[in-house]
Amino acid sequence: MNVQPVPALFDADAFVEQQQSKSLLRFIVCGSVDHGKSTLIGRLLYEAGLLFADQLDALDLESRRHGTQGDELDFALLLDGLAAEREQKITIDVAYRFFETAQRKFIVADAPGHEQYTRNMATGASTADLALLLISATDGLTVQTRRHAAIVTLLGVGHLVVAINKMDQVGWSQSRFSTIEAEFRAFARDLQVEDITFVPLAARDGANLVCRSARMPWYFGPSLLEFLETVDVRAARPATFRMPVQCVIRPDSNFRGYGGLVAGGMVCPGTPVRVLPSGQLTDVARVATSDGDLTCATAGQSVTLTLTDEIDLSRGDVLAAADDGLLISNRLRARLVALGNEPLRPGVSYLLKLGTATVNATLELRLQVVDLATHACRAAHHLAPNDIGTAVIALDRPIAADRYANCRDLGSFILIHRESCDTIGLGIVETVEPSDKRDVVRPTTKLSDFVRATETHTRSIVKAISWRATGSLDTFVLAAVITGSSTLAGGVALAEVLTKTALYYLHERVWALIRWGKR
């Protein structure tokens, strides 16, 4: 009698553990219109065997109704969910798809290529770890290709895959691939991107999507999916502790904590920290979470910190290591992308959100617009919609900020329209400018700070002398009339000059520190 082998039982716990151990990669597919973004994603899912039978049946039906590939499946329709997208054969809104392979989980965002929908593209890029930029081998770099590349780097996407599509339409030409690669590398010299990888492919035929294609024997790199499964996208974070305060947590009178996401470094009970922008020093008492206290917290963890001292701080403040050189200023030099329907203009009041801080902001007059073809800058009176430029932004109060190259969390921001609350611009901090001293009064912590004011000592002395000269002349005249003696009147006037000059100087220095009544 033949004994049939007993099939192995399904180990649910092992399966769950395997799924939880898989890393997640969020990436956006962007580029100019009609360069094949939706087709690439749909074909990638098909070639990897990630489509169900009912999805293929639905795709076959939609291809007959709206397809552009004749009798073949139109894989772009897998992502085009709006009726207008199917009718016009374009992507309007950002379409998200989740899929996974044996090595990794993925969330892919299909971004619109039309300039009119650049804001939607920026929305999709805001949460991406990697950007897949599609370039048609027949068209090469376009203005919108350059714009999308600049925007994804402005939004902090540090890894860029340039997929040169439609290689079948240029005869699988290595020289054409090399020409586009060289052109893009020259354009990307000024972009703050950590890594650029180039992959030639043909999305419509599936060449080089999952497996390397024999049609391009001159290419020795990985296929697109092989690269996506293995790329390391862990973002670099500051080495010193920083945490923007998101909220004050006070469930009862015995607990006051400050919640936020650790943006860099490590924090433990006893760590000395500085509260910014006030500059006050204190120590961490506890590192609390919903699961109990921690001995240490590192970058990427959301925690609640309690402090050893009663200090007034709230949302928008930053807790940083005591020796951190984080700058405090009310002026930022930044690179901007205008995303609204109206231009960004100097002198107009906007809301700026950086980290957890929200402040009033205005653009100063010296605006510049970047030419996407040459990277040259020219003076401008405003930033038109979809323009990329540089500007100095004046804030109504000082905040803690850093260069984007040093810290993404405290170096990137958005501009918000005050009335509509629409996001009308995004940017990164290139330099933290010196504060406008007329609007900033530093916190007073010791006597030397108390006597430091907004006027120079020389100015205060000259003002005191000029005023006392006028007052002493008046005193001399009155004393001479009352006493009838010019000698006695002169003595009284001299004594008054010496005593009241010193008193007036101190009086002016104290009043210069008082903000009440100033505009």
VOLO-61702 format. One line per 2 residues: for each residue y, z, x of C-alpha. Coordinates in Angstrom, 1 decimal. Example, Ala and Ser with C-alpha at 12.3 -4.5 7.8 and 13.67 -1.06 7.14 Angstrom:
<rs>
-4.5,7.8,12.3 | -1.1,7.1,13.7
</rs>
This chain:
<rs>
0.0,0.0,0.0 | 3.4,-1.0,1.3
5.9,1.8,1.3 | 9.5,0.6,0.7
12.1,2.3,2.9 | 14.3,4.7,1.1
17.9,3.6,1.2 | 20.3,5.9,3.0
22.3,8.1,0.7 | 26.0,7.4,0.5
27.9,10.0,2.5 | 31.1,10.5,0.4
32.6,13.1,2.8 | 32.2,10.9,5.8
33.7,8.0,3.9 | 36.7,10.1,2.9
37.1,11.4,6.4 | 37.0,7.8,7.8
39.7,6.6,5.3 | 42.0,9.6,6.1
41.7,8.9,9.8 | 42.9,5.3,9.5
46.5,4.8,10.5 | 49.0,3.2,8.1
51.2,0.2,9.2 | 54.2,-0.7,7.0
55.5,-4.1,7.9 | 57.9,-6.7,6.4
57.5,-10.4,6.4 | 61.0,-12.1,6.6
62.7,-15.2,7.7 | 64.5,-18.2,6.4
63.7,-19.8,3.0 | 60.7,-22.1,2.8
59.3,-21.1,6.1 | 56.1,-19.9,4.5
56.3,-16.1,4.1 | 54.5,-15.7,0.8
51.9,-18.3,1.7 | 51.2,-16.5,4.9
50.6,-13.1,3.2 | 48.4,-14.7,0.5
46.4,-16.7,2.9 | 46.0,-13.6,5.2
44.5,-11.6,2.3 | 42.2,-14.5,1.4
41.0,-15.1,5.0 | 40.3,-11.4,5.5
38.2,-11.3,2.3 | 40.5,-8.9,0.6
40.9,-10.6,-2.7 | 38.7,-9.8,-5.7
37.0,-12.5,-7.9 | 39.4,-11.9,-10.8
42.4,-12.3,-8.5 | 41.1,-15.6,-7.2
40.5,-16.8,-10.8 | 44.0,-15.8,-11.8
45.4,-17.5,-8.7 | 43.5,-20.7,-9.5
45.0,-20.7,-13.0 | 48.5,-20.0,-11.7
48.1,-22.7,-9.1 | 47.4,-25.3,-11.8
50.5,-24.2,-13.7 | 53.0,-23.6,-10.9
51.4,-24.6,-7.7 | 52.9,-26.9,-5.1
49.7,-27.6,-3.1 | 48.1,-30.2,-5.4
44.5,-29.2,-6.3 | 44.4,-26.5,-3.6
45.2,-22.8,-4.2 | 48.9,-21.9,-3.8
48.6,-18.6,-2.0 | 52.4,-17.9,-2.3
51.8,-17.2,-6.0 | 50.0,-14.0,-5.2
53.3,-12.4,-4.2 | 55.7,-14.1,-6.6
55.7,-11.8,-9.6 | 58.9,-12.7,-11.4
58.9,-15.7,-13.8 | 62.0,-17.0,-12.1
60.2,-16.9,-8.7 | 57.4,-19.0,-10.1
59.7,-21.5,-11.7 | 62.0,-21.9,-8.7
59.2,-21.5,-6.1 | 61.3,-18.9,-4.2
61.1,-15.2,-3.6 | 63.9,-13.2,-5.2
62.8,-9.5,-5.2 | 60.7,-7.7,-2.5
57.0,-7.8,-3.3 | 54.8,-5.1,-1.9
51.0,-5.3,-1.4 | 48.6,-2.7,-0.1
45.4,-3.7,1.7 | 43.1,-2.3,4.4
40.6,-3.5,7.0 | 38.0,-1.6,8.9
40.6,-0.5,11.4 | 43.8,0.1,9.5
45.7,0.4,6.2 | 48.6,-1.8,5.5
51.6,-2.0,3.2 | 53.3,-5.4,3.5
56.7,-6.3,2.0 | 57.4,-10.0,1.2
61.2,-10.4,1.6 | 63.3,-13.1,0.1
64.7,-15.7,2.5 | 67.8,-16.8,0.6
71.1,-15.6,1.9 | 72.0,-14.6,-1.7
69.2,-11.9,-1.7 | 69.8,-10.5,1.8
70.4,-7.0,0.3 | 66.9,-7.1,-1.2
65.5,-8.0,2.2 | 67.3,-5.1,3.8
65.8,-2.8,1.3 | 62.3,-3.8,2.2
63.1,-3.5,5.9 | 64.4,0.0,5.6
60.9,1.6,5.5 | 59.1,-0.9,7.8
57.5,0.0,11.1 | 57.2,-3.6,12.2
58.8,-6.9,11.2 | 56.9,-10.2,11.0
59.6,-12.9,11.4 | 58.5,-16.3,10.3
59.9,-19.4,12.0 | 59.0,-22.9,10.9
57.9,-25.0,13.9 | 59.7,-28.0,12.3
63.0,-26.3,11.5 | 63.3,-23.8,14.4
65.8,-21.0,14.4 | 68.2,-21.1,11.4
71.2,-18.9,10.7 | 69.2,-16.9,8.2
66.4,-16.4,10.8 | 69.0,-14.9,13.2
70.5,-12.8,10.4 | 67.1,-11.3,9.4
66.3,-10.6,13.0 | 69.6,-8.8,13.5
69.2,-6.8,10.2 | 65.7,-5.5,10.9
66.8,-4.3,14.4 | 69.9,-2.6,12.9
67.5,-0.8,10.5 | 65.5,0.6,13.3
62.5,-1.7,13.3 | 61.6,-1.6,16.9
58.6,-4.0,16.9 | 59.0,-7.6,16.1
56.3,-10.3,15.7 | 57.6,-13.8,15.7
55.1,-16.0,13.9 | 55.8,-19.7,14.5
54.4,-21.3,11.4 | 53.5,-24.9,10.4
52.1,-25.7,13.8 | 49.9,-28.3,12.1
53.1,-30.3,11.3 | 54.1,-30.6,14.9
50.6,-31.6,16.1 | 49.7,-28.1,17.4
52.3,-28.7,20.2 | 52.4,-26.1,23.0
55.8,-27.4,24.1 | 57.3,-27.0,20.7
56.0,-23.4,20.6 | 57.4,-22.7,24.0
60.8,-24.1,23.1 | 61.2,-21.9,20.1
60.0,-18.9,22.0 | 62.5,-19.4,24.8
65.3,-20.0,22.2 | 64.5,-16.8,20.3
64.2,-14.7,23.5 | 67.7,-15.9,24.5
69.0,-14.9,21.1 | 67.3,-11.5,21.2
68.8,-10.3,24.5 | 71.4,-8.3,22.6
69.1,-7.0,19.9 | 67.9,-3.5,20.3
64.2,-4.3,19.9 | 61.5,-2.6,21.9
58.8,-5.3,21.8 | 58.6,-9.0,20.8
55.2,-10.8,20.3 | 54.9,-14.5,19.6
52.0,-15.9,17.6 | 51.5,-19.7,16.7
49.8,-20.3,13.4 | 49.5,-22.5,10.3
49.6,-20.3,7.2 | 48.6,-23.0,4.7
45.3,-23.7,6.6 | 44.7,-20.1,7.8
44.8,-21.1,11.5 | 45.2,-18.1,13.8
45.6,-15.7,11.0 | 42.3,-13.7,11.2
40.6,-15.5,14.1 | 42.0,-17.5,17.0
42.0,-21.2,16.2 | 40.3,-23.8,18.4
43.1,-26.2,17.5 | 45.4,-24.3,19.9
43.3,-23.8,23.1 | 46.5,-23.2,25.1
47.1,-19.9,23.3 | 45.3,-16.9,24.7
46.8,-14.1,22.7 | 45.3,-12.3,19.6
45.3,-13.7,16.1 | 47.9,-12.2,13.7
45.5,-9.8,12.0 | 44.0,-8.7,15.4
47.5,-7.8,16.6 | 48.5,-6.0,13.4
45.3,-3.9,13.6 | 46.0,-2.7,17.1
49.8,-2.5,17.6 | 51.1,0.9,18.4
54.3,1.5,16.4 | 55.0,5.2,17.0
58.7,5.6,17.3 | 60.3,7.4,20.2
62.2,10.5,19.2 | 64.7,12.7,21.1
63.1,15.2,23.5 | 65.4,18.1,22.4
65.2,19.8,19.0 | 67.3,18.4,16.2
67.0,18.9,12.4 | 69.6,17.7,9.8
69.7,20.3,7.1 | 68.7,18.8,3.7
69.0,21.9,1.6 | 69.5,25.6,1.5
66.4,27.3,0.1 | 67.1,30.7,-1.5
64.3,31.6,-4.1 | 65.5,35.3,-4.1
68.0,37.6,-2.5 | 65.6,38.4,0.4
65.1,34.9,1.7 | 67.6,32.3,2.9
66.1,29.2,4.6 | 67.3,25.8,5.7
64.9,22.9,4.9 | 64.8,19.6,6.7
62.8,17.0,8.6 | 62.5,17.7,12.4
64.1,14.6,14.0 | 63.2,15.4,17.5
61.8,18.0,19.9 | 60.0,21.2,19.1
61.2,24.4,17.4 | 59.5,27.8,17.4
60.5,31.3,16.3 | 62.9,32.6,18.9
64.3,29.2,19.8 | 68.1,29.4,20.4
69.9,26.8,18.3 | 73.4,25.6,17.7
74.8,24.8,14.3 | 76.8,21.6,14.2
79.6,20.8,13.7 | 80.7,24.4,13.7
79.2,25.1,17.1 | 77.9,28.6,16.2
74.9,29.9,18.2 | 71.9,31.7,16.7
68.1,32.0,17.0 | 65.3,30.8,14.8
63.6,33.7,13.1 | 60.8,31.9,11.2
59.3,28.4,10.8 | 58.1,28.4,7.2
56.1,25.8,5.2 | 54.4,25.8,1.8
51.2,26.6,3.6 | 52.6,29.6,5.6
54.5,30.1,8.8 | 54.0,28.0,11.9
54.1,29.0,15.5 | 55.8,25.7,16.3
57.0,22.5,14.5 | 57.4,19.1,16.1
59.2,15.9,15.2 | 58.1,14.4,11.9
57.3,17.7,10.2 | 59.3,19.0,7.2
59.9,22.7,7.6 | 62.2,25.6,6.5
63.9,27.6,9.2 | 65.3,31.0,8.8
67.9,32.3,11.3 | 68.5,35.7,12.9
72.2,35.7,12.0 | 74.0,35.2,8.6
75.7,31.9,9.2 | 77.4,29.6,6.7
75.8,26.2,6.8 | 74.7,23.7,4.2
73.5,20.2,3.6 | 74.9,17.8,6.1
75.0,20.3,9.0 | 72.6,19.8,12.0
70.5,22.5,13.7 | 70.1,21.4,17.4
68.8,23.0,20.6 | 71.5,25.2,22.1
71.7,23.0,25.2 | 71.7,19.7,23.3
74.6,17.4,24.2 | 75.0,16.1,20.6
78.6,15.0,20.0 | 80.9,16.0,17.3
83.5,13.5,16.2 | 85.4,11.9,13.3
85.4,8.4,14.7 | 82.4,6.2,15.3
82.2,2.7,16.8 | 79.5,0.9,15.0
77.8,-2.4,14.3 | 77.8,-3.2,10.6
76.1,-5.6,8.1 | 78.1,-6.2,4.9
75.7,-6.2,1.9 | 78.0,-6.0,-1.1
79.5,-8.7,-3.3 | 83.0,-7.9,-1.9
84.2,-7.9,1.7 | 84.4,-4.7,3.8
88.1,-4.2,4.4 | 90.1,-1.8,6.7
91.9,1.0,4.9 | 89.6,1.1,1.9
87.9,4.4,1.3 | 84.1,4.3,1.3
81.4,7.0,1.4 | 79.4,7.1,4.6
75.9,8.7,4.7 | 74.6,9.6,8.1
71.5,11.8,8.3 | 72.1,14.3,5.4
75.9,14.3,5.8 | 78.1,12.3,3.3
81.8,11.9,4.3 | 84.7,9.8,3.3
85.2,6.8,5.7 | 87.6,4.0,6.3
87.4,1.1,8.7 | 90.2,0.8,11.3
92.1,-2.4,11.8 | 90.3,-3.8,14.8
87.3,-5.5,13.1 | 85.2,-8.1,14.9
82.6,-10.6,13.4 | 79.6,-11.6,15.4
78.7,-15.3,15.6 | 74.9,-15.3,15.0
74.5,-18.5,17.0 | 76.3,-17.4,20.2
76.6,-13.6,19.8 | 80.3,-14.1,20.6
82.7,-11.8,18.7 | 86.0,-12.8,17.1
88.8,-10.7,15.5 | 88.7,-10.6,11.7
90.6,-9.1,8.8 | 87.5,-8.2,6.9
83.7,-8.5,6.9 | 82.5,-11.0,4.3
79.2,-10.5,2.5 | 76.3,-10.9,4.9
78.6,-10.9,7.9 | 77.5,-8.8,10.9
80.4,-7.3,12.9 | 81.7,-4.3,14.8
84.3,-1.7,13.8 | 85.7,1.7,14.5
85.1,4.0,11.4 | 87.4,6.9,10.8
85.9,9.9,8.9 | 87.7,12.6,7.0
86.0,15.3,8.9 | 83.9,15.6,12.1
80.2,15.3,12.0 | 77.3,15.4,14.4
76.3,11.9,15.5 | 74.6,10.1,18.4
74.1,6.6,19.6 | 71.4,4.8,17.7
69.6,4.1,21.0 | 69.2,7.8,21.6
68.4,9.0,18.0 | 67.7,6.8,15.0
68.1,9.7,12.5 | 71.6,10.6,13.6
72.6,7.1,14.8 | 72.2,5.0,11.6
74.1,5.1,8.4 | 75.0,3.3,5.1
78.3,2.7,3.4 | 78.5,3.3,-0.3
81.1,2.0,-2.8 | 82.9,5.0,-4.3
83.0,3.8,-7.9 | 79.8,1.8,-8.4
77.7,3.8,-5.9 | 76.2,0.6,-4.6
75.1,0.4,-1.0 | 77.6,-2.2,0.4
76.9,-1.9,4.1 | 74.6,-0.5,6.8
75.1,0.1,10.4 | 74.2,1.8,13.7
76.3,3.9,15.9 | 77.0,2.2,19.3
79.3,4.9,20.7 | 80.7,8.2,19.4
84.5,7.9,19.9 | 86.7,10.8,20.9
87.9,12.7,17.8 | 91.4,12.1,16.4
92.9,15.5,17.5 | 95.5,15.4,14.7
92.8,15.9,12.2 | 90.3,18.1,14.0
90.7,21.9,14.6 | 87.9,23.3,16.6
86.3,26.6,15.4 | 87.8,29.7,17.0
85.3,31.9,18.7 | 87.3,33.6,21.5
90.9,34.4,22.5 | 91.3,31.2,24.6
90.3,29.2,21.6 | 92.7,31.1,19.4
95.8,30.1,21.4 | 94.7,26.5,21.8
96.5,24.3,19.2 | 97.4,20.7,18.4
100.7,20.7,20.4 | 101.0,20.9,24.2
102.5,24.0,25.8 | 105.4,22.0,27.2
106.4,20.8,23.7 | 106.3,24.3,22.3
108.5,25.6,25.2 | 111.1,22.9,24.8
111.3,23.5,21.1 | 111.7,27.2,21.6
114.5,26.7,24.2 | 116.4,24.2,22.0
116.2,26.5,19.0 | 117.2,29.6,20.9
120.2,27.8,22.5 | 121.5,27.0,19.0
120.8,30.5,17.7 | 122.2,32.3,20.7
125.5,30.4,20.5 | 125.7,31.6,16.9
125.0,35.2,18.0 | 127.6,35.1,20.8
130.3,33.9,18.3 | 129.5,36.6,15.8
129.3,39.4,18.4 | 132.7,38.3,19.9
134.3,38.4,16.5 | 132.9,41.8,15.6
133.4,43.5,19.0 | 136.5,41.7,20.2
134.8,41.5,23.7 | 133.4,38.3,25.2
131.6,40.3,27.9 | 129.8,42.5,25.4
129.0,39.4,23.2 | 127.6,37.5,26.2
125.2,40.5,27.1 | 124.0,40.6,23.5
123.4,36.8,23.4 | 121.5,36.9,26.8
119.2,39.7,25.7 | 118.4,37.8,22.5
117.6,34.6,24.4 | 115.0,36.4,26.6
113.3,38.3,23.9 | 113.3,35.8,21.0
112.3,32.8,23.1 | 109.0,34.6,23.9
108.5,35.7,20.3 | 109.2,32.2,18.9
106.7,30.6,21.3 | 103.9,32.9,20.2
104.9,32.4,16.5 | 104.7,28.6,16.9
101.3,28.7,18.6 | 99.8,30.9,15.8
101.2,28.7,13.0 | 99.8,25.5,14.7
96.3,26.9,14.1 | 96.8,27.4,10.4
95.7,24.4,8.4 | 97.3,25.5,5.1
100.2,23.2,4.1 | 99.3,20.4,6.5
98.8,16.9,5.2
</rs>
